[in-house]
């Protein structure tokens, strides 16, 4: 958080933030023993089964739901950090519009999540730095992809760490602790969900970056699930499950710092099951929209309009450049491709411009906003 210069502080504030403070001493976990109770082992088995089934169900479908689930997870992870934005603003930001900072940061989270999936087979310190770089390179390039070189703290005030809720370890310990975390991630004696939950909690405890720790740490969950083979095709929106009760989620991180690793394991298991339920609802809503389009759009069976309809399921706001690139057609042919969808009410132009026009698929945007609303409900 930004620091206030000492000469701007009152005498009482200077006194409160003078002298030594306690930073956390974080134990190594690379070879830590972890014995699950029958209750926790049962939760892990149930959550693992639900994640694997959802991945198989959605991954086997021809419709491009993987991208939309990844974006939904990124938006939920950002919302945990109080970065909120509607589906439309996020989709517009993905086309390069940087006028809305929250949407731009969420697009950075999408990039970090993609990096987490792409680097899952090579999950080391460099991969984690790459995730962070993808997250923040467009909004905070000066810190993107670099371990922190200063003390940070959670809660309290922006003056200093003396009254903080949690003070992570001194920055000189970060590289060693992250190497230890990477060694833990490479273990195969624990179920993937357990490895992901504990690694996430350890990551948040180390707090290796000046900013973006929560979003990078939740991306790490997906990298581990993919590297261990529990997911193969889609991103299960775990953050959407955590979002339903963020107080409980943050409470489990506090419990972990006090020596209880099982609370975060339970929370990730329950969040995964909530996420699968919500994700299935989203996929069903998108299926329903696509089926309706098949009834109302008038076009030849081989027309590019149908490929555009499929594109809209993962890119609900489009411009001519995107349509041309994704469908492999010339810019001159895009009006003919768009026309049947506009006539059927599937697409609508919303800028009113004669140039740089944008079209939206309102039904997809509505489904995404409904997903976010369900994720935000406390249970």
N, C-alpha and C positions, 0 to 999 in steps of 0.2 A: 504494500500500500504506500502511497506517497508520504514522504516524511516532511514534517513541519520544521523549518529552521529554528534553532534554539532561541534566537533573538526575538522571535514572535511569540514565545511562550510566557505565561505568567510565572512568578517565582514558585508558586505551589506546584505547577505542572513540571517545572524543571527539577524540583526536589523529588517528585514522584518518579521521575525517569532518569535519575542519576545513580550511578553505582552499578555493581554487578547484577546480572540477571541469570536465571537458570535456563539453559537450553537442553533439549532432550538428549539423552544418551540412548541411541537406538541399537538394540542387540542384533547381531547377525542371525540370519534365518536359513542360510544355505543348507545346513545339515540338521536343522531343528526337527525333533521328533514331533509328530502330530497324530494323536490317536483319537479317532472320532467315536463319540458315543453312538449307541444304536439309534437314538432319536435323530442325531445329526446325519448319520450315515443314511438313514431312510429318506431324509429330506434331499440329500445329495443325489441319491438314486432316482427319486421322483423327478427332480428338476432336470437331471441329465437326460432322462427319458423323454421329457417334454421338449427339451431343446432339440434333441436329435430327431424326434418325430416332426417337429415344425420345420426344421431344416430340410428334411426329406420331402415333406408335403409341398412346400413352396418351391424348393429347388427343382422338383420334377415338372413344374408347370412351365408352359411356353411363355406366358406373359412375364414381362420384365419386372418382377416385384422386388428383386434383390436391391436394386438401386433406391427404390422408394423407401424400403425398410431401413437402409443405411442412413438416408437423410432423416428419417423419423427418429432414429436413435441419436443422431447428432443433435437434432433440435431439442430432444428431451435432456440430453446431457448438458447442453448449454443452458436450458431452463433451470436446472439444478443450481447453476451459478447466477441465476436471475437475469439471464440474457434471453429475453423473450421476443418472438417475432412470428407473424402469421405465415402460413405456408406460401402465400402469394409473394410476400416480400422476400422470402428466402429464395424462391424460384427465380425472381427477377435478379437478385444478387448473383445467382449462379450464372447468369448471362453477362455479368461484368459490371452491373450497376453497384457502385460503392456509396451511394448517397445515404443509406441507412446502416449505421455502424453495427447494430445488433445483428442484422441479417448478414452483414459481411463477416462478422465473427463466427456466426453459425456455419457459413460456407467454409470458413477455415476449419471448423470442427469436422465437416464432411471430408475435407482433404486429409485431416489427421486420421480419421477413421479408415479412409481408403489406404493410407500408408500403413496403418496397423494391420490390415488384412494382407496387403501385398508383401509386407516384411515378416509375416508370421513364421515363415520357414527359416528365417535368419534373425531370431529375436535376441538381439544383444544390445549393449549400451548405445551403439551407433544407430540401431533401429529406433530406439526410444527417442534419441535426439532428433531423428528424422521425423517422427510423429509430431514432436513439439514444433519443429521448424514448419511443417505443413500447417499446423494450427495457427501460428502467429506471424508468419513471415509477411503477411499483407497488412497487419495492424500494429505489430510491435516488433519490427525487424531487428532492432538492436539487441533483443534478448532471445530471439527465436533460435531454437536448436542449440542452446548453450546452458551448461549447468550454472546454477546461481553462484555469484561471487560475493554475496552479502547475506547478512542475517535477515530472515523473514519471520513473520509471526502471523498467527490466526486469531482474529478477534481483538478485543481491547481497543486501543486508539491508534491513530496514525503517527503519534509522537514517538513511540518506541515499544519494545517488547515487554516492558516491566509489568504491565497489567493485562497481558494477552491471555487468551484461553489456552493457547498452545504455542510453544516456541520450538520449532524443528531444530535438528542438530546444526552445529556450526558448519558453515559452508565448506571448510577444509575436509570434512568427513564425507561429503556427498559422493565423490567418485568411487571411494572404497565401498560405501554402502550400496551404491548402484551396481557395482560389480558383484557384490554378494547377492543382491536381488536377482540379477541375471542368472547366477548359478542356481538359485532356488527354482527359477522358472524352468530351467533345463531338467529338473528332476521328473521322473516318470513313475514314482512310487505313490503318488497321490492322484485322486480323480481330477480331471480337468477343471471342474467347477471349484473344487477346493483350492487348487493351485491359483486359479484366476482370482478368487476372493481374497486369499491371503496376500498374494502379490500386490493386488490393488491396495489393500490396507497398508502394507509395508511401504509402498510407493508414496501414499498420501502422508505417511508418518515421516518419511525422509523429506518430502516436499522439495524435490531437487531443482525446481525452477522458480524464478521470481514471480511468475504468473502462469496460469494455464495448467496447474497441477491436477485439478479435478477432472478436467476434460481429457487430458492426456492419460491420466490414470484409468479412466473408464474405457478409453480406447484400448488400453493394455489388456483389459478383460477380454475383449474380442480377439485380440491378437493371440492370446493364450488358448482360447477356445478353438480357434482355427488351427493353430500349430499342433494342438493335441488331437485334432480330427473330430472333435465333437460337433463342430459346424463345418460344412464344406461348401455351401452354396449361398447362404443368406446371413445377414446380421440380425440376430435376435435382439429386439430393442430392450435390453436389460435396464437401461437408464430410465425408460418409460415406467418400468416396474418400481425402480427406486424412487421416482418422482412422486409416487402416490403418498409417500410419507417421508419427506426428507429429514424430519427431526429424528425419526427412528434410524435412518441411514447414517446420519452424522453421529448419532449416539453409538452406533456399532464401531465407528472409527475411533471414538474416544475409548470405548471398551477395549479395543485392540491395543491401544497405547498403554492401557493399564494391565495388559497381560492376558486378555481373553480373545483368542482368535476365532472362537466358534460363533460369536454373535454376528460377525460380518459374513461368515459362511451361511448361516441361517438366512440372513437378509438377502444375500445374492440368490439363494435358492428360491425364496418366496417371490422376489422381484422377477426372476426368470419365468416363473409360472404365471404371474400376473401379465408379464410382457407377452407371453405366447398367446394368452387369451385375447389381449388387445390387438396383437398382430394378426391373429386369425380374423378378427372382426374387420380390420382394415383391408385385408386381402379380399374378404367377401364383399365389402363395399365397392372395391375397385372392379371385381368380377361383375358385379351387378351393373355398374356404370358401363363397362365395355359391352355387356350383353345388350343393354338398351341402345347403345350406339349402332350395333349391328342391325337393329330393327328400324332405325330412323334415317341412317345415312344412305343416300342413293349414289352408288358408284359401282363400276365394274369390279368383278372379283379380283382382278389383277391390278387394280388401280393403286397408286401410291398413297391414296387417302387412307387405306386400311393400315399401311405401315406407319403412317402418321398417327393414327388412332392408338396403335400400340406404343409409340414413342411417348404419347401424352400420359400414359400410366406411370412413367418414371420422370418425365419432364413436362409438368403441367402448364408451364409458361414457355412459349417458343417465339423465336423471331425467324426471319427468312434465312439468315445465315445458319442457324441451328438446324432447321429443316433440311436445307441443302446439304449440309455436312453429314448429318445422321442418316439421311435417306439416300445419299449419293445421287442427288438430282441437281440440275442447274438452278440457279437463282431465278431464271426466267420461268421455270416450270412450277415454282412454289405456289403462285396464286391459284393455279389450276388444282393443285393438291389440297390447298386449304379450303377452297370454295365449297365442296360438298359437306364438310364438317361445320362450316359457318352456317350454311343453309339449314342444316339439321339442328342447329342450336348447341352442338357439341363444343365448338370454339366460338369465342367472341373477341373482337379487337377492343382493347380498352384504353389505348393512349389517345386516340383521336388525331394522331399525327398523319401526315402524308408520307413521312419518311421515318425510319427507325421504329416501325410499328411492332407491337407485341400482341400476341393472342393468348388467351387463357382457357383452360378446360375447367370450368367452375366446379363440376361434379368431383373431380379429383382433388381440387383444393379444399372443397367442403369435407371430403373424406379424411384428408390429412389434418385439418383443423379439429375434426371430431375425434380423431385418434389422440391428438394432443390434449383435448379437453378431458377425455376419459383417463389419460395418464395422470392428469393433475388432480384427480379426485382423491381425497383421503379415504382410506379403507380401514 
